Amino acid sequence: MLGAVLFLLTVVGSATACQTWPNSTETATNWWMCSSGPMTFSAVTTVDCKGVFEYPIHLNKPLLIRTTANNAKNVYSSPGLKQTIKVWSWSTIKCAWTSLPTFGLLNDLDACTNGVNCPIKLGPQTLDFELDFSDAQQIINLLKNDSPYQLEYLLHDDVTGDDACLMFQARSLLQ
């Protein structure tokens, strides 16, 4: 009887245990599009400012999200192209992503002066999005070193109303 109870506790305990690194983020970026276009992405990788592959990513220095993109509809540029970045941390207690406050520091920024190569032309292209939290130390101070984070990179064009959205999860270092 005691053996059956211990076995049951082991099964229940392992079933409710939470992954430290969700979606294999301990070894690779996990990404997906979070909009239906008109800009689409077929590949996403992370590189440092010299163009060298970087994983895990470092959030305390500038980072490039290098994409293979196809812009099928409009040319996007300043001042209409806006960028918003949202950040989530992984909770091993809740087994879920928890939204972190960005205090409005990363909302509705002019994308072309904040890390997007503008204009974004029509057609297939390699498109880099820079992530640079150096002006947002309040956000960096909320983060733990060597942890998984989820970032949403949203572009919105005020002129056309078009959106492009990329979501990615990565192991992140701060030191």
VEXLUMBA-951074 format. One line per field, with one value per atom (N, C-alpha, C): x, y, z; residue in one letter. Coordinates in nm, 2 decimals. Layout:
# residues N
u = X,... $
v = Y,... $
w = Z,... $
residu = A,... $
# end
This chain:
# residues 175
u = 0.08,0.00,0.09,0.19,0.28,0.35,0.39,0.45,0.36,0.23,0.13,0.12,0.11,0.10,0.22,0.34,0.47,0.47,0.43,0.43,0.33,0.21,0.11,0.17,0.23,0.29,0.40,0.48,0.58,0.52,0.42,0.35,0.29,0.22,0.15,0.25,0.36,0.46,0.53,0.56,0.63,0.53,0.41,0.31,0.29,0.30,0.28,0.41,0.52,0.65,0.65,0.72,0.72,0.86,0.87,1.00,1.07,1.20,1.28,1.29,1.31,1.33,1.22,1.11,1.00,1.04,0.97,0.99,1.13,1.21,1.36,1.44,1.40,1.48,1.61,1.64,1.78,1.88,1.84,1.94,1.90,1.78,1.75,1.63,1.63,1.52,1.39,1.28,1.15,1.08,1.03,0.96,0.84,0.75,0.64,0.59,0.51,0.45,0.32,0.29,0.17,0.08,0.10,0.00,-0.01,-0.11,-0.13,-0.08,0.00,0.06,0.02,0.05,0.10,0.25,0.33,0.47,0.47,0.55,0.56,0.71,0.73,0.87,0.88,1.00,1.02,1.14,1.22,1.33,1.37,1.41,1.45,1.57,1.67,1.78,1.83,1.92,1.97,2.12,2.16,2.30,2.35,2.48,2.53,2.54,2.59,2.60,2.70,2.79,2.88,2.83,2.71,2.64,2.68,2.74,2.77,2.66,2.62,2.52,2.54,2.43,2.44,2.33,2.36,2.27,2.34,2.30,2.18,2.20,2.09,2.10,2.14,2.19,2.23,2.14,2.06,1.97,2.02,2.15,2.20,2.29,2.29,2.36,2.28,2.31,2.23,2.24,2.12,2.11,2.03,2.06,1.98,1.90,1.77,1.69,1.69,1.76,1.77,1.66,1.58,1.47,1.49,1.43,1.40,1.26,1.23,1.10,1.05,0.92,0.86,0.75,0.77,0.68,0.60,0.47,0.39,0.30,0.29,0.19,0.23,0.30,0.34,0.48,0.53,0.66,0.64,0.71,0.69,0.81,0.78,0.89,0.84,0.93,0.90,0.82,0.73,0.70,0.59,0.54,0.42,0.45,0.57,0.60,0.64,0.56,0.58,0.61,0.68,0.73,0.69,0.65,0.62,0.68,0.74,0.81,0.74,0.70,0.64,0.73,0.74,0.83,0.76,0.78,0.73,0.84,0.83,0.92,0.85,0.93,0.87,0.86,0.75,0.73,0.72,0.82,0.81,0.71,0.66,0.56,0.42,0.39,0.26,0.27,0.39,0.41,0.35,0.37,0.32,0.41,0.38,0.45,0.38,0.46,0.40,0.45,0.36,0.39,0.47,0.57,0.65,0.62,0.62,0.59,0.70,0.67,0.77,0.75,0.66,0.64,0.62,0.57,0.55,0.68,0.79,0.92,0.94,0.87,0.89,0.76,0.67,0.55,0.55,0.50,0.47,0.59,0.71,0.83,0.84,0.91,0.93,1.03,0.98,1.06,1.19,1.18,1.29,1.41,1.38,1.49,1.52,1.46,1.48,1.51,1.59,1.64,1.58,1.50,1.44,1.51,1.56,1.62,1.51,1.49,1.38,1.44,1.37,1.23,1.23,1.12,1.11,1.04,1.12,1.08,0.99,0.93,0.85,0.94,0.89,0.95,1.03,1.09,1.17,1.30,1.34,1.46,1.50,1.63,1.68,1.65,1.58,1.54,1.59,1.67,1.72,1.64,1.60,1.53,1.63,1.67,1.76,1.68,1.73,1.67,1.78,1.75,1.85,1.77,1.80,1.73,1.82,1.93,2.02,1.95,1.84,1.77,1.65,1.65,1.53,1.59,1.68,1.74,1.64,1.52,1.42,1.37,1.37,1.32,1.43,1.55,1.66,1.67,1.65,1.66,1.55,1.45,1.34,1.38,1.48,1.51,1.62,1.61,1.71,1.80,1.93,2.03,2.00,2.03,2.02,1.88,1.79,1.65,1.58,1.47,1.39,1.30,1.30,1.21,1.14,1.02,0.94,0.93,0.96,0.95,0.86,0.77,0.68,0.73,0.76,0.81,0.70,0.63,0.52,0.55,0.53,0.54,0.40,0.36,0.23,0.25,0.19,0.21,0.08,0.10,-0.02,-0.08,0.00,-0.05,-0.15,-0.11,-0.19,-0.27,-0.24,-0.30,-0.25,-0.14,-0.08,0.00,0.00,0.08,0.17,0.28,0.37,0.42,0.40,0.43,0.51,0.61,0.70,0.71,0.69,0.70,0.82,0.91,1.01,1.05,1.09,1.13,1.28,1.35,1.50,1.56,1.66,1.74,1.82,1.82,1.87,1.97,2.08,2.18,2.18,2.23,2.24,2.38,2.47,2.61,2.70 $
v = -0.12,0.00,0.13,0.13,0.24,0.26,0.15,0.16,0.23,0.19,0.25,0.40,0.44,0.58,0.66,0.60,0.67,0.68,0.57,0.58,0.68,0.69,0.79,0.93,0.96,1.09,1.12,1.03,1.05,1.09,1.01,1.04,1.18,1.21,1.34,1.45,1.43,1.53,1.56,1.46,1.48,1.54,1.51,1.56,1.71,1.76,1.90,1.98,1.91,1.98,2.07,2.18,2.28,2.28,2.30,2.30,2.44,2.43,2.55,2.62,2.55,2.61,2.56,2.64,2.60,2.61,2.52,2.52,2.50,2.43,2.41,2.53,2.64,2.76,2.75,2.64,2.62,2.62,2.58,2.56,2.64,2.69,2.75,2.85,2.95,3.04,2.97,3.01,2.96,3.08,3.08,3.20,3.17,3.27,3.26,3.40,3.40,3.53,3.55,3.67,3.69,3.79,3.80,3.88,3.80,3.83,3.76,3.83,3.93,4.00,4.14,4.21,4.17,4.14,4.17,4.13,3.99,3.90,3.77,3.74,3.64,3.61,3.46,3.41,3.27,3.22,3.31,3.27,3.38,3.34,3.44,3.38,3.47,3.43,3.55,3.53,3.64,3.65,3.78,3.80,3.92,3.93,4.05,4.16,4.28,4.39,4.38,4.27,4.25,4.14,4.10,4.00,3.86,3.83,3.69,3.63,3.51,3.44,3.44,3.47,3.48,3.40,3.30,3.23,3.17,3.19,3.27,3.41,3.49,3.63,3.71,3.83,3.92,4.04,4.06,4.17,4.30,4.30,4.42,4.49,4.45,4.51,4.50,4.58,4.58,4.44,4.40,4.27,4.29,4.21,4.22,4.09,4.11,4.00,4.00,3.90,3.90,3.81,3.87,3.80,3.78,3.68,3.67,3.71,3.82,3.87,3.89,3.90,3.93,4.03,4.15,4.26,4.27,4.23,4.21,4.33,4.44,4.53,4.68,4.73,4.88,4.90,5.01,5.06,5.13,5.09,5.15,5.24,5.35,5.44,5.54,5.62,5.72,5.84,5.90,5.89,5.79,5.73,5.64,5.51,5.45,5.32,5.33,5.26,5.26,5.12,5.11,4.99,4.98,4.86,4.84,4.70,4.69,4.57,4.53,4.41,4.36,4.25,4.23,4.13,4.05,3.92,3.82,3.74,3.70,3.61,3.48,3.37,3.24,3.21,3.17,3.13,2.98,2.93,2.78,2.75,2.85,2.83,2.81,2.91,2.91,2.82,2.79,2.72,2.80,2.93,3.02,3.14,3.21,3.34,3.45,3.53,3.64,3.78,3.86,3.99,4.08,4.14,4.23,4.38,4.47,4.61,4.67,4.75,4.82,4.97,5.01,5.15,5.24,5.19,5.27,5.31,5.26,5.30,5.24,5.13,5.05,5.06,5.15,5.16,5.27,5.24,5.34,5.43,5.37,5.44,5.46,5.56,5.57,5.46,5.36,5.24,5.27,5.37,5.40,5.46,5.52,5.58,5.49,5.37,5.28,5.14,5.12,4.99,4.92,4.98,4.92,4.99,4.91,4.97,5.02,5.15,5.21,5.27,5.28,5.23,5.08,5.01,4.87,4.86,4.81,4.81,4.68,4.68,4.57,4.45,4.33,4.21,4.14,4.03,3.95,4.02,4.01,4.08,4.02,4.05,4.03,4.16,4.15,4.26,4.25,4.34,4.34,4.43,4.38,4.46,4.47,4.59,4.60,4.60,4.52,4.53,4.60,4.71,4.78,4.84,4.78,4.82,4.92,4.97,5.06,5.18,5.23,5.35,5.30,5.18,5.13,5.04,5.09,5.02,4.97,5.04,5.00,4.86,4.83,4.70,4.59,4.62,4.53,4.50,4.59,4.57,4.47,4.44,4.35,4.20,4.19,4.06,3.98,3.85,3.76,3.71,3.70,3.64,3.49,3.46,3.32,3.26,3.33,3.29,3.30,3.22,3.24,3.36,3.43,3.55,3.54,3.59,3.60,3.74,3.78,3.91,3.92,4.02,4.05,4.17,4.17,4.28,4.32,4.43,4.47,4.59,4.59,4.71,4.74,4.87,4.92,5.04,5.04,5.16,5.24,5.37,5.46,5.50,5.50,5.55,5.45,5.32,5.21,5.13,5.13,5.05,4.90,4.88,4.74,4.71,4.58,4.53,4.42,4.42,4.30,4.27,4.14,4.10,3.97,3.98,3.86,3.83,3.71,3.67,3.57,3.59,3.49,3.47,3.35,3.31,3.27,3.31,3.28,3.28,3.20,3.20,3.33,3.41,3.54,3.56,3.63,3.66,3.81,3.84,3.99,4.02,3.92,3.94,3.89 $
w = 0.00,0.00,0.00,0.09,0.09,-0.04,-0.11,-0.24,-0.34,-0.34,-0.43,-0.41,-0.28,-0.25,-0.30,-0.27,-0.32,-0.47,-0.54,-0.68,-0.73,-0.67,-0.71,-0.69,-0.58,-0.55,-0.65,-0.69,-0.78,-0.92,-0.96,-1.09,-1.09,-0.98,-0.97,-0.97,-0.89,-0.88,-1.01,-1.08,-1.21,-1.31,-1.30,-1.40,-1.38,-1.25,-1.22,-1.22,-1.24,-1.24,-1.37,-1.36,-1.47,-1.53,-1.66,-1.73,-1.69,-1.66,-1.64,-1.77,-1.88,-2.02,-2.11,-2.12,-2.21,-2.35,-2.43,-2.58,-2.62,-2.55,-2.58,-2.58,-2.51,-2.51,-2.45,-2.38,-2.33,-2.44,-2.56,-2.67,-2.80,-2.81,-2.94,-2.92,-3.01,-3.01,-3.06,-3.01,-3.05,-3.10,-3.23,-3.28,-3.36,-3.38,-3.47,-3.50,-3.61,-3.65,-3.56,-3.52,-3.44,-3.51,-3.64,-3.73,-3.86,-3.93,-4.06,-4.18,-4.16,-4.27,-4.28,-4.39,-4.52,-4.52,-4.41,-4.41,-4.34,-4.41,-4.35,-4.33,-4.23,-4.20,-4.22,-4.28,-4.30,-4.22,-4.16,-4.08,-3.98,-3.86,-3.76,-3.69,-3.67,-3.59,-3.51,-3.42,-3.34,-3.36,-3.39,-3.41,-3.33,-3.30,-3.23,-3.33,-3.28,-3.37,-3.48,-3.47,-3.58,-3.68,-3.66,-3.75,-3.72,-3.60,-3.56,-3.48,-3.51,-3.45,-3.29,-3.22,-3.08,-3.01,-2.93,-2.85,-2.73,-2.61,-2.57,-2.60,-2.60,-2.63,-2.51,-2.53,-2.42,-2.43,-2.32,-2.33,-2.27,-2.22,-2.17,-2.27,-2.39,-2.50,-2.63,-2.73,-2.85,-2.92,-2.97,-3.03,-3.16,-3.26,-3.38,-3.40,-3.43,-3.47,-3.62,-3.68,-3.83,-3.88,-3.98,-4.03,-4.18,-4.23,-4.38,-4.39,-4.46,-4.46,-4.61,-4.62,-4.75,-4.73,-4.78,-4.77,-4.90,-4.89,-5.01,-5.04,-4.96,-4.98,-5.00,-4.90,-4.89,-4.85,-4.89,-4.84,-4.70,-4.60,-4.47,-4.43,-4.37,-4.33,-4.22,-4.18,-4.07,-4.14,-4.07,-3.93,-3.89,-4.00,-3.97,-3.91,-3.93,-3.88,-3.73,-3.65,-3.50,-3.46,-3.35,-3.29,-3.14,-3.10,-2.96,-2.93,-2.81,-2.77,-2.63,-2.62,-2.49,-2.45,-2.31,-2.25,-2.15,-2.16,-2.06,-2.00,-1.87,-1.81,-1.79,-1.78,-1.76,-1.61,-1.56,-1.42,-1.41,-1.34,-1.31,-1.20,-1.13,-1.03,-1.10,-1.19,-1.27,-1.39,-1.44,-1.57,-1.68,-1.68,-1.78,-1.79,-1.90,-1.93,-1.85,-1.78,-1.71,-1.77,-1.80,-1.86,-1.76,-1.81,-1.73,-1.77,-1.67,-1.70,-1.78,-1.88,-1.96,-1.94,-1.85,-1.81,-1.93,-2.04,-2.16,-2.24,-2.19,-2.25,-2.39,-2.41,-2.54,-2.63,-2.60,-2.68,-2.78,-2.90,-3.01,-3.04,-3.04,-3.08,-3.23,-3.28,-3.42,-3.45,-3.53,-3.56,-3.64,-3.72,-3.81,-3.74,-3.62,-3.54,-3.42,-3.41,-3.30,-3.35,-3.45,-3.48,-3.60,-3.67,-3.80,-3.92,-4.01,-4.13,-4.22,-4.23,-4.32,-4.44,-4.54,-4.56,-4.57,-4.53,-4.55,-4.69,-4.79,-4.93,-4.95,-5.07,-5.12,-5.15,-5.14,-5.18,-5.07,-5.12,-5.02,-4.98,-4.86,-4.81,-4.67,-4.64,-4.50,-4.43,-4.32,-4.24,-4.09,-4.05,-3.91,-3.82,-3.70,-3.60,-3.48,-3.44,-3.33,-3.20,-3.10,-2.97,-2.88,-2.82,-2.74,-2.62,-2.51,-2.38,-2.30,-2.36,-2.29,-2.23,-2.30,-2.25,-2.15,-2.12,-2.04,-1.93,-1.85,-1.74,-1.64,-1.63,-1.54,-1.58,-1.70,-1.75,-1.72,-1.76,-1.73,-1.59,-1.50,-1.35,-1.31,-1.38,-1.35,-1.39,-1.47,-1.53,-1.45,-1.46,-1.40,-1.51,-1.47,-1.56,-1.59,-1.71,-1.76,-1.74,-1.79,-1.78,-1.92,-1.93,-2.06,-2.06,-2.17,-2.19,-2.32,-2.33,-2.45,-2.48,-2.61,-2.66,-2.78,-2.77,-2.89,-2.95,-3.08,-3.16,-3.26,-3.23,-3.31,-3.39,-3.52,-3.60,-3.65,-3.64,-3.69,-3.77,-3.89,-3.98,-3.96,-3.91,-3.89,-4.02,-4.13,-4.26,-4.32,-4.32,-4.39,-4.29,-4.16,-4.06,-4.06,-4.14,-4.15,-4.02,-3.98,-3.87,-3.91,-3.85,-3.86,-3.72,-3.68,-3.55,-3.54,-3.46,-3.44,-3.30,-3.26,-3.12,-3.11,-3.01,-3.00,-2.85,-2.82,-2.69,-2.69,-2.59,-2.59,-2.45,-2.44,-2.32,-2.32,-2.21,-2.21,-2.09,-2.13,-2.03,-2.01,-1.89,-1.85,-1.82,-1.80,-1.76,-1.86 $
residu = M,M,M,L,L,L,G,G,G,A,A,A,V,V,V,L,L,L,F,F,F,L,L,L,L,L,L,T,T,T,V,V,V,V,V,V,G,G,G,S,S,S,A,A,A,T,T,T,A,A,A,C,C,C,Q,Q,Q,T,T,T,W,W,W,P,P,P,N,N,N,S,S,S,T,T,T,E,E,E,T,T,T,A,A,A,T,T,T,N,N,N,W,W,W,W,W,W,M,M,M,C,C,C,S,S,S,S,S,S,G,G,G,P,P,P,M,M,M,T,T,T,F,F,F,S,S,S,A,A,A,V,V,V,T,T,T,T,T,T,V,V,V,D,D,D,C,C,C,K,K,K,G,G,G,V,V,V,F,F,F,E,E,E,Y,Y,Y,P,P,P,I,I,I,H,H,H,L,L,L,N,N,N,K,K,K,P,P,P,L,L,L,L,L,L,I,I,I,R,R,R,T,T,T,T,T,T,A,A,A,N,N,N,N,N,N,A,A,A,K,K,K,N,N,N,V,V,V,Y,Y,Y,S,S,S,S,S,S,P,P,P,G,G,G,L,L,L,K,K,K,Q,Q,Q,T,T,T,I,I,I,K,K,K,V,V,V,W,W,W,S,S,S,W,W,W,S,S,S,T,T,T,I,I,I,K,K,K,C,C,C,A,A,A,W,W,W,T,T,T,S,S,S,L,L,L,P,P,P,T,T,T,F,F,F,G,G,G,L,L,L,L,L,L,N,N,N,D,D,D,L,L,L,D,D,D,A,A,A,C,C,C,T,T,T,N,N,N,G,G,G,V,V,V,N,N,N,C,C,C,P,P,P,I,I,I,K,K,K,L,L,L,G,G,G,P,P,P,Q,Q,Q,T,T,T,L,L,L,D,D,D,F,F,F,E,E,E,L,L,L,D,D,D,F,F,F,S,S,S,D,D,D,A,A,A,Q,Q,Q,Q,Q,Q,I,I,I,I,I,I,N,N,N,L,L,L,L,L,L,K,K,K,N,N,N,D,D,D,S,S,S,P,P,P,Y,Y,Y,Q,Q,Q,L,L,L,E,E,E,Y,Y,Y,L,L,L,L,L,L,H,H,H,D,D,D,D,D,D,V,V,V,T,T,T,G,G,G,D,D,D,D,D,D,A,A,A,C,C,C,L,L,L,M,M,M,F,F,F,Q,Q,Q,A,A,A,R,R,R,S,S,S,L,L,L,L,L,L,Q,Q,Q $
# end
